[in-house]
Amino acid sequence: MINWIAGHPEMSQRFRALVCHDGLFDMREMGYATEELWFSEHDPMLIIHGGLDYRVPETQGIGAFTVLQRREIPSRMLYFPNENHWTLNPFNSLV
């Protein structure tokens, strides 16, 4: 990430110095040189979203879930129409 910031002057000018600790430079080459080749390609994902969330529109959660489903990534979505950014209802928290 820090190498990306260094390559974008509009971002790097915010800092006096940048530190790259074990950072990647060539992402394409690294993809063939890492043990991640044997990792699971698609970890299952659970999307939880509340209908009263004033910080993140519910369309963001629905959109993320739609992309996962279209890419056939194992996924589920919990939608709580009566919850906001936090799941506060004890019953919903147990689900």
Distance bins in CASP14 RR format, pairs under 12 A and 6 or more apart:
PFRMAT RR
TARGET T0000
AUTHOR 0000-0000-0000
RMODE 2
METHOD distances of the structure
MODEL  1
1 7 0 0 0 0 0 1 0 0 0 0 0
1 8 0 0 0 0 0 1 0 0 0 0 0
1 11 0 0 0 0 0 1 0 0 0 0 0
1 12 0 0 0 0 0 1 0 0 0 0 0
1 18 0 0 0 0 0 1 0 0 0 0 0
1 19 0 0 0 0 0 1 0 0 0 0 0
1 20 0 0 0 0 1 0 0 0 0 0 0
1 21 0 0 0 0 0 1 0 0 0 0 0
1 22 0 0 0 0 0 1 0 0 0 0 0
1 23 0 0 0 0 1 0 0 0 0 0 0
1 24 0 0 0 0 1 0 0 0 0 0 0
1 25 0 0 0 0 0 1 0 0 0 0 0
1 27 0 0 0 0 0 1 0 0 0 0 0
2 8 0 0 0 0 0 1 0 0 0 0 0
2 11 0 0 0 0 0 1 0 0 0 0 0
2 12 0 0 0 0 1 0 0 0 0 0 0
2 15 0 0 0 0 1 0 0 0 0 0 0
2 17 0 0 0 0 0 1 0 0 0 0 0
2 18 1 0 1 0 0 0 0 0 0 0 0
2 19 1 0 0 1 0 0 0 0 0 0 0
2 20 1 0 1 0 0 0 0 0 0 0 0
2 21 0 0 0 0 1 0 0 0 0 0 0
2 22 0 0 0 0 0 1 0 0 0 0 0
2 23 1 0 0 1 0 0 0 0 0 0 0
2 24 0 0 0 0 1 0 0 0 0 0 0
2 25 0 0 0 0 0 1 0 0 0 0 0
3 11 0 0 0 0 0 1 0 0 0 0 0
3 12 0 0 0 0 0 1 0 0 0 0 0
3 18 0 0 0 0 1 0 0 0 0 0 0
3 19 0 0 0 0 0 1 0 0 0 0 0
3 20 1 0 0 1 0 0 0 0 0 0 0
3 21 0 0 0 0 0 1 0 0 0 0 0
3 22 0 0 0 0 0 1 0 0 0 0 0
3 23 1 0 0 1 0 0 0 0 0 0 0
3 24 1 0 0 1 0 0 0 0 0 0 0
3 25 1 0 1 0 0 0 0 0 0 0 0
3 26 0 0 0 0 1 0 0 0 0 0 0
3 27 0 0 0 0 1 0 0 0 0 0 0
3 30 0 0 0 0 0 1 0 0 0 0 0
4 10 0 0 0 0 0 1 0 0 0 0 0
4 11 0 0 0 0 1 0 0 0 0 0 0
4 12 0 0 0 0 1 0 0 0 0 0 0
4 18 0 0 0 0 0 1 0 0 0 0 0
4 20 0 0 0 0 0 1 0 0 0 0 0
4 23 0 0 0 0 0 1 0 0 0 0 0
4 24 0 0 0 0 1 0 0 0 0 0 0
4 25 0 0 0 0 0 1 0 0 0 0 0
4 27 0 0 0 0 1 0 0 0 0 0 0
5 11 1 0 1 0 0 0 0 0 0 0 0
5 12 1 0 1 0 0 0 0 0 0 0 0
5 13 0 0 0 0 0 1 0 0 0 0 0
5 14 0 0 0 0 1 0 0 0 0 0 0
5 15 1 0 0 1 0 0 0 0 0 0 0
5 17 0 0 0 0 0 1 0 0 0 0 0
5 18 1 0 0 1 0 0 0 0 0 0 0
5 19 0 0 0 0 0 1 0 0 0 0 0
5 20 0 0 0 0 1 0 0 0 0 0 0
5 23 0 0 0 0 0 1 0 0 0 0 0
6 12 1 0 1 0 0 0 0 0 0 0 0
6 13 0 0 0 0 0 1 0 0 0 0 0
6 14 0 0 0 0 0 1 0 0 0 0 0
6 15 0 0 0 0 1 0 0 0 0 0 0
6 17 0 0 0 0 0 1 0 0 0 0 0
6 18 1 0 1 0 0 0 0 0 0 0 0
6 19 0 0 0 0 0 1 0 0 0 0 0
6 20 1 0 0 1 0 0 0 0 0 0 0
6 23 0 0 0 0 0 1 0 0 0 0 0
6 25 0 0 0 0 0 1 0 0 0 0 0
7 13 0 0 0 0 0 1 0 0 0 0 0
7 18 0 0 0 0 1 0 0 0 0 0 0
7 20 0 0 0 0 0 1 0 0 0 0 0
7 25 0 0 0 0 0 1 0 0 0 0 0
8 14 0 0 0 0 0 1 0 0 0 0 0
8 15 0 0 0 0 0 1 0 0 0 0 0
8 18 0 0 0 0 0 1 0 0 0 0 0
9 15 0 0 0 0 0 1 0 0 0 0 0
9 18 0 0 0 0 0 1 0 0 0 0 0
11 18 0 0 0 0 1 0 0 0 0 0 0
12 18 1 0 0 1 0 0 0 0 0 0 0
12 20 0 0 0 0 0 1 0 0 0 0 0
22 30 0 0 0 0 0 1 0 0 0 0 0
23 30 0 0 0 0 1 0 0 0 0 0 0
24 30 1 0 1 0 0 0 0 0 0 0 0
24 31 0 0 0 0 1 0 0 0 0 0 0
24 33 0 0 0 0 0 1 0 0 0 0 0
24 34 0 0 0 0 1 0 0 0 0 0 0
24 36 0 0 0 0 0 1 0 0 0 0 0
25 33 0 0 0 0 0 1 0 0 0 0 0
26 32 0 0 0 0 0 1 0 0 0 0 0
26 33 0 0 0 0 1 0 0 0 0 0 0
26 34 0 0 0 0 0 1 0 0 0 0 0
27 33 0 0 0 0 0 1 0 0 0 0 0
27 34 0 0 0 0 0 1 0 0 0 0 0
27 36 0 0 0 0 0 1 0 0 0 0 0
28 34 0 0 0 0 0 1 0 0 0 0 0
30 36 0 0 0 0 1 0 0 0 0 0 0
30 37 0 0 0 0 0 1 0 0 0 0 0
31 37 1 0 0 1 0 0 0 0 0 0 0
31 38 0 0 0 0 0 1 0 0 0 0 0
31 39 0 0 0 0 0 1 0 0 0 0 0
40 73 0 0 0 0 0 1 0 0 0 0 0
40 74 0 0 0 0 0 1 0 0 0 0 0
41 71 0 0 0 0 0 1 0 0 0 0 0
41 72 0 0 0 0 0 1 0 0 0 0 0
41 73 0 0 0 0 1 0 0 0 0 0 0
41 74 0 0 0 0 0 1 0 0 0 0 0
42 67 0 0 0 0 0 1 0 0 0 0 0
42 68 0 0 0 0 1 0 0 0 0 0 0
42 69 0 0 0 0 0 1 0 0 0 0 0
42 71 1 0 0 1 0 0 0 0 0 0 0
42 72 1 0 0 1 0 0 0 0 0 0 0
42 73 1 0 1 0 0 0 0 0 0 0 0
42 74 1 0 0 1 0 0 0 0 0 0 0
42 75 0 0 0 0 1 0 0 0 0 0 0
43 68 0 0 0 0 0 1 0 0 0 0 0
43 73 0 0 0 0 1 0 0 0 0 0 0
43 74 0 0 0 0 1 0 0 0 0 0 0
43 75 0 0 0 0 1 0 0 0 0 0 0
44 68 0 0 0 0 1 0 0 0 0 0 0
44 72 0 0 0 0 0 1 0 0 0 0 0
44 73 1 0 0 1 0 0 0 0 0 0 0
44 74 1 1 0 0 0 0 0 0 0 0 0
44 75 1 0 0 1 0 0 0 0 0 0 0
44 76 0 0 0 0 1 0 0 0 0 0 0
45 61 0 0 0 0 0 1 0 0 0 0 0
45 64 0 0 0 0 1 0 0 0 0 0 0
45 65 0 0 0 0 1 0 0 0 0 0 0
45 67 0 0 0 0 0 1 0 0 0 0 0
45 68 1 0 1 0 0 0 0 0 0 0 0
45 69 0 0 0 0 0 1 0 0 0 0 0
45 71 0 0 0 0 0 1 0 0 0 0 0
45 73 1 0 0 1 0 0 0 0 0 0 0
45 74 1 0 0 1 0 0 0 0 0 0 0
45 75 1 0 1 0 0 0 0 0 0 0 0
45 76 1 0 0 1 0 0 0 0 0 0 0
45 77 0 0 0 0 1 0 0 0 0 0 0
45 78 0 0 0 0 0 1 0 0 0 0 0
46 61 0 0 0 0 0 1 0 0 0 0 0
46 64 0 0 0 0 0 1 0 0 0 0 0
46 65 0 0 0 0 1 0 0 0 0 0 0
46 68 0 0 0 0 1 0 0 0 0 0 0
46 73 0 0 0 0 0 1 0 0 0 0 0
46 74 0 0 0 0 1 0 0 0 0 0 0
46 75 1 0 0 1 0 0 0 0 0 0 0
46 76 1 0 1 0 0 0 0 0 0 0 0
46 77 1 0 0 1 0 0 0 0 0 0 0
46 78 1 0 0 1 0 0 0 0 0 0 0
46 79 0 0 0 0 0 1 0 0 0 0 0
46 95 0 0 0 0 0 1 0 0 0 0 0
47 56 0 0 0 0 0 1 0 0 0 0 0
47 58 0 0 0 0 0 1 0 0 0 0 0
47 60 0 0 0 0 1 0 0 0 0 0 0
47 61 1 0 1 0 0 0 0 0 0 0 0
47 62 0 0 0 0 1 0 0 0 0 0 0
47 63 0 0 0 0 1 0 0 0 0 0 0
47 64 1 0 1 0 0 0 0 0 0 0 0
47 65 1 0 1 0 0 0 0 0 0 0 0
47 66 0 0 0 0 1 0 0 0 0 0 0
47 67 0 0 0 0 0 1 0 0 0 0 0
47 68 1 0 0 1 0 0 0 0 0 0 0
47 69 0 0 0 0 0 1 0 0 0 0 0
47 73 0 0 0 0 0 1 0 0 0 0 0
47 74 0 0 0 0 0 1 0 0 0 0 0
47 75 1 0 0 1 0 0 0 0 0 0 0
47 76 1 0 0 1 0 0 0 0 0 0 0
47 77 1 0 1 0 0 0 0 0 0 0 0
47 78 1 0 0 1 0 0 0 0 0 0 0
47 79 0 0 0 0 1 0 0 0 0 0 0
47 80 0 0 0 0 0 1 0 0 0 0 0
48 56 0 0 0 0 0 1 0 0 0 0 0
48 58 0 0 0 0 0 1 0 0 0 0 0
48 60 0 0 0 0 0 1 0 0 0 0 0
48 61 0 0 0 0 1 0 0 0 0 0 0
48 62 0 0 0 0 0 1 0 0 0 0 0
48 64 0 0 0 0 0 1 0 0 0 0 0
48 65 0 0 0 0 0 1 0 0 0 0 0
48 75 0 0 0 0 0 1 0 0 0 0 0
48 76 0 0 0 0 1 0 0 0 0 0 0
48 77 1 0 0 1 0 0 0 0 0 0 0
48 78 1 0 1 0 0 0 0 0 0 0 0
48 79 0 0 0 0 1 0 0 0 0 0 0
48 80 1 0 0 1 0 0 0 0 0 0 0
48 83 0 0 0 0 1 0 0 0 0 0 0
48 85 0 0 0 0 0 1 0 0 0 0 0
48 86 0 0 0 0 0 1 0 0 0 0 0
48 87 1 0 0 1 0 0 0 0 0 0 0
48 92 0 0 0 0 1 0 0 0 0 0 0
48 93 0 0 0 0 0 1 0 0 0 0 0
48 95 0 0 0 0 1 0 0 0 0 0 0
49 55 0 0 0 0 0 1 0 0 0 0 0
49 56 1 0 0 1 0 0 0 0 0 0 0
49 57 0 0 0 0 1 0 0 0 0 0 0
49 58 1 0 1 0 0 0 0 0 0 0 0
49 59 0 0 0 0 1 0 0 0 0 0 0
49 60 1 0 0 1 0 0 0 0 0 0 0
49 61 1 0 1 0 0 0 0 0 0 0 0
49 62 1 0 0 1 0 0 0 0 0 0 0
49 63 0 0 0 0 1 0 0 0 0 0 0
49 64 0 0 0 0 1 0 0 0 0 0 0
49 65 0 0 0 0 1 0 0 0 0 0 0
49 76 0 0 0 0 0 1 0 0 0 0 0
49 77 1 0 0 1 0 0 0 0 0 0 0
49 78 1 0 0 1 0 0 0 0 0 0 0
49 79 1 0 1 0 0 0 0 0 0 0 0
49 80 1 0 0 1 0 0 0 0 0 0 0
49 81 0 0 0 0 1 0 0 0 0 0 0
49 83 0 0 0 0 1 0 0 0 0 0 0
49 84 0 0 0 0 0 1 0 0 0 0 0
49 85 0 0 0 0 1 0 0 0 0 0 0
49 86 0 0 0 0 0 1 0 0 0 0 0
49 87 0 0 0 0 1 0 0 0 0 0 0
49 92 0 0 0 0 0 1 0 0 0 0 0
50 56 0 0 0 0 1 0 0 0 0 0 0
50 57 0 0 0 0 0 1 0 0 0 0 0
50 58 1 0 0 1 0 0 0 0 0 0 0
50 59 0 0 0 0 0 1 0 0 0 0 0
50 60 0 0 0 0 0 1 0 0 0 0 0
50 61 0 0 0 0 1 0 0 0 0 0 0
50 62 0 0 0 0 0 1 0 0 0 0 0
50 77 0 0 0 0 0 1 0 0 0 0 0
50 78 0 0 0 0 1 0 0 0 0 0 0
50 79 1 0 0 1 0 0 0 0 0 0 0
50 80 1 0 1 0 0 0 0 0 0 0 0
50 81 1 0 0 1 0 0 0 0 0 0 0
50 82 1 0 0 1 0 0 0 0 0 0 0
50 83 1 0 1 0 0 0 0 0 0 0 0
50 84 1 0 0 1 0 0 0 0 0 0 0
50 85 1 0 0 1 0 0 0 0 0 0 0
50 86 0 0 0 0 1 0 0 0 0 0 0
50 87 1 0 0 1 0 0 0 0 0 0 0
50 88 0 0 0 0 0 1 0 0 0 0 0
50 89 0 0 0 0 0 1 0 0 0 0 0
50 92 0 0 0 0 1 0 0 0 0 0 0
51 57 0 0 0 0 1 0 0 0 0 0 0
51 58 1 0 1 0 0 0 0 0 0 0 0
51 59 0 0 0 0 0 1 0 0 0 0 0
51 60 0 0 0 0 0 1 0 0 0 0 0
51 61 0 0 0 0 0 1 0 0 0 0 0
51 62 0 0 0 0 0 1 0 0 0 0 0
51 78 0 0 0 0 0 1 0 0 0 0 0
51 79 1 0 0 1 0 0 0 0 0 0 0
51 80 1 0 0 1 0 0 0 0 0 0 0
51 81 1 0 1 0 0 0 0 0 0 0 0
51 82 1 0 0 1 0 0 0 0 0 0 0
51 83 1 0 0 1 0 0 0 0 0 0 0
51 84 1 0 0 1 0 0 0 0 0 0 0
51 85 0 0 0 0 1 0 0 0 0 0 0
51 86 0 0 0 0 0 1 0 0 0 0 0
51 87 0 0 0 0 0 1 0 0 0 0 0
51 92 0 0 0 0 0 1 0 0 0 0 0
52 58 0 0 0 0 1 0 0 0 0 0 0
52 79 0 0 0 0 0 1 0 0 0 0 0
52 80 0 0 0 0 1 0 0 0 0 0 0
52 81 1 0 0 1 0 0 0 0 0 0 0
52 82 1 0 0 1 0 0 0 0 0 0 0
52 83 1 0 0 1 0 0 0 0 0 0 0
52 84 1 0 1 0 0 0 0 0 0 0 0
52 85 0 0 0 0 1 0 0 0 0 0 0
52 86 0 0 0 0 0 1 0 0 0 0 0
52 87 0 0 0 0 0 1 0 0 0 0 0
52 88 0 0 0 0 0 1 0 0 0 0 0
52 89 0 0 0 0 0 1 0 0 0 0 0
53 59 0 0 0 0 0 1 0 0 0 0 0
53 60 0 0 0 0 1 0 0 0 0 0 0
53 61 0 0 0 0 1 0 0 0 0 0 0
53 62 0 0 0 0 0 1 0 0 0 0 0
53 79 0 0 0 0 0 1 0 0 0 0 0
53 80 0 0 0 0 1 0 0 0 0 0 0
53 81 0 0 0 0 0 1 0 0 0 0 0
53 82 0 0 0 0 0 1 0 0 0 0 0
53 83 1 0 0 1 0 0 0 0 0 0 0
53 84 1 0 1 0 0 0 0 0 0 0 0
53 85 1 0 1 0 0 0 0 0 0 0 0
53 86 0 0 0 0 1 0 0 0 0 0 0
53 87 0 0 0 0 0 1 0 0 0 0 0
53 88 0 0 0 0 0 1 0 0 0 0 0
54 83 0 0 0 0 0 1 0 0 0 0 0
54 84 1 0 0 1 0 0 0 0 0 0 0
54 85 1 0 0 1 0 0 0 0 0 0 0
54 86 0 0 0 0 0 1 0 0 0 0 0
55 84 0 0 0 0 1 0 0 0 0 0 0
55 85 1 0 1 0 0 0 0 0 0 0 0
55 86 0 0 0 0 1 0 0 0 0 0 0
56 62 0 0 0 0 0 1 0 0 0 0 0
56 63 0 0 0 0 0 1 0 0 0 0 0
56 64 0 0 0 0 0 1 0 0 0 0 0
56 84 0 0 0 0 1 0 0 0 0 0 0
56 85 1 0 0 1 0 0 0 0 0 0 0
56 86 0 0 0 0 0 1 0 0 0 0 0
57 63 0 0 0 0 0 1 0 0 0 0 0
57 64 0 0 0 0 0 1 0 0 0 0 0
57 85 0 0 0 0 0 1 0 0 0 0 0
58 64 0 0 0 0 0 1 0 0 0 0 0
58 65 0 0 0 0 0 1 0 0 0 0 0
58 77 0 0 0 0 0 1 0 0 0 0 0
58 78 0 0 0 0 0 1 0 0 0 0 0
58 79 1 0 0 1 0 0 0 0 0 0 0
58 80 0 0 0 0 1 0 0 0 0 0 0
58 81 0 0 0 0 1 0 0 0 0 0 0
58 83 0 0 0 0 0 1 0 0 0 0 0
58 84 0 0 0 0 0 1 0 0 0 0 0
58 85 0 0 0 0 0 1 0 0 0 0 0
59 65 0 0 0 0 0 1 0 0 0 0 0
59 66 0 0 0 0 1 0 0 0 0 0 0
59 79 0 0 0 0 0 1 0 0 0 0 0
60 66 0 0 0 0 0 1 0 0 0 0 0
60 67 0 0 0 0 0 1 0 0 0 0 0
60 77 0 0 0 0 0 1 0 0 0 0 0
60 85 0 0 0 0 0 1 0 0 0 0 0
61 67 0 0 0 0 1 0 0 0 0 0 0
61 68 0 0 0 0 0 1 0 0 0 0 0
61 69 0 0 0 0 0 1 0 0 0 0 0
61 75 0 0 0 0 0 1 0 0 0 0 0
61 77 1 0 0 1 0 0 0 0 0 0 0
61 78 0 0 0 0 0 1 0 0 0 0 0
61 79 0 0 0 0 1 0 0 0 0 0 0
61 80 0 0 0 0 0 1 0 0 0 0 0
62 68 0 0 0 0 0 1 0 0 0 0 0
62 69 0 0 0 0 0 1 0 0 0 0 0
62 75 0 0 0 0 0 1 0 0 0 0 0
62 77 1 0 0 1 0 0 0 0 0 0 0
62 78 0 0 0 0 0 1 0 0 0 0 0
62 79 1 0 0 1 0 0 0 0 0 0 0
63 69 0 0 0 0 1 0 0 0 0 0 0
63 70 0 0 0 0 1 0 0 0 0 0 0
63 75 0 0 0 0 0 1 0 0 0 0 0
63 77 0 0 0 0 1 0 0 0 0 0 0
63 79 0 0 0 0 0 1 0 0 0 0 0
64 70 0 0 0 0 0 1 0 0 0 0 0
64 71 0 0 0 0 0 1 0 0 0 0 0
64 73 0 0 0 0 0 1 0 0 0 0 0
64 75 0 0 0 0 1 0 0 0 0 0 0
64 76 0 0 0 0 0 1 0 0 0 0 0
64 77 0 0 0 0 1 0 0 0 0 0 0
64 79 0 0 0 0 0 1 0 0 0 0 0
65 71 0 0 0 0 0 1 0 0 0 0 0
65 73 0 0 0 0 1 0 0 0 0 0 0
65 74 0 0 0 0 0 1 0 0 0 0 0
65 75 1 0 0 1 0 0 0 0 0 0 0
65 76 0 0 0 0 1 0 0 0 0 0 0
65 77 1 0 1 0 0 0 0 0 0 0 0
65 78 0 0 0 0 1 0 0 0 0 0 0
65 79 0 0 0 0 1 0 0 0 0 0 0
66 73 0 0 0 0 0 1 0 0 0 0 0
66 75 0 0 0 0 1 0 0 0 0 0 0
66 77 0 0 0 0 1 0 0 0 0 0 0
67 73 0 0 0 0 1 0 0 0 0 0 0
67 75 0 0 0 0 1 0 0 0 0 0 0
67 77 0 0 0 0 0 1 0 0 0 0 0
68 74 0 0 0 0 1 0 0 0 0 0 0
68 75 1 1 0 0 0 0 0 0 0 0 0
68 76 0 0 0 0 1 0 0 0 0 0 0
68 77 0 0 0 0 1 0 0 0 0 0 0
69 75 1 0 0 1 0 0 0 0 0 0 0
69 76 0 0 0 0 1 0 0 0 0 0 0
69 77 0 0 0 0 1 0 0 0 0 0 0
76 95 0 0 0 0 0 1 0 0 0 0 0
77 95 0 0 0 0 0 1 0 0 0 0 0
78 87 0 0 0 0 1 0 0 0 0 0 0
78 89 0 0 0 0 0 1 0 0 0 0 0
78 92 0 0 0 0 1 0 0 0 0 0 0
78 93 0 0 0 0 0 1 0 0 0 0 0
78 94 0 0 0 0 0 1 0 0 0 0 0
78 95 1 0 0 1 0 0 0 0 0 0 0
79 87 0 0 0 0 0 1 0 0 0 0 0
79 92 0 0 0 0 0 1 0 0 0 0 0
79 95 0 0 0 0 0 1 0 0 0 0 0
80 86 0 0 0 0 0 1 0 0 0 0 0
80 87 1 0 0 1 0 0 0 0 0 0 0
80 88 0 0 0 0 1 0 0 0 0 0 0
80 89 1 0 0 1 0 0 0 0 0 0 0
80 91 0 0 0 0 1 0 0 0 0 0 0
80 92 1 0 1 0 0 0 0 0 0 0 0
80 93 0 0 0 0 1 0 0 0 0 0 0
80 95 0 0 0 0 1 0 0 0 0 0 0
81 89 0 0 0 0 0 1 0 0 0 0 0
81 92 0 0 0 0 0 1 0 0 0 0 0
82 88 0 0 0 0 1 0 0 0 0 0 0
82 89 1 0 0 1 0 0 0 0 0 0 0
82 91 0 0 0 0 0 1 0 0 0 0 0
82 92 0 0 0 0 1 0 0 0 0 0 0
83 89 1 0 0 1 0 0 0 0 0 0 0
83 90 0 0 0 0 0 1 0 0 0 0 0
83 91 0 0 0 0 0 1 0 0 0 0 0
83 92 1 0 0 1 0 0 0 0 0 0 0
83 93 0 0 0 0 1 0 0 0 0 0 0
83 95 0 0 0 0 0 1 0 0 0 0 0
84 92 0 0 0 0 0 1 0 0 0 0 0
86 92 0 0 0 0 0 1 0 0 0 0 0
86 93 0 0 0 0 1 0 0 0 0 0 0
87 93 1 0 1 0 0 0 0 0 0 0 0
87 94 0 0 0 0 1 0 0 0 0 0 0
87 95 0 0 0 0 1 0 0 0 0 0 0
89 95 0 0 0 0 1 0 0 0 0 0 0
END
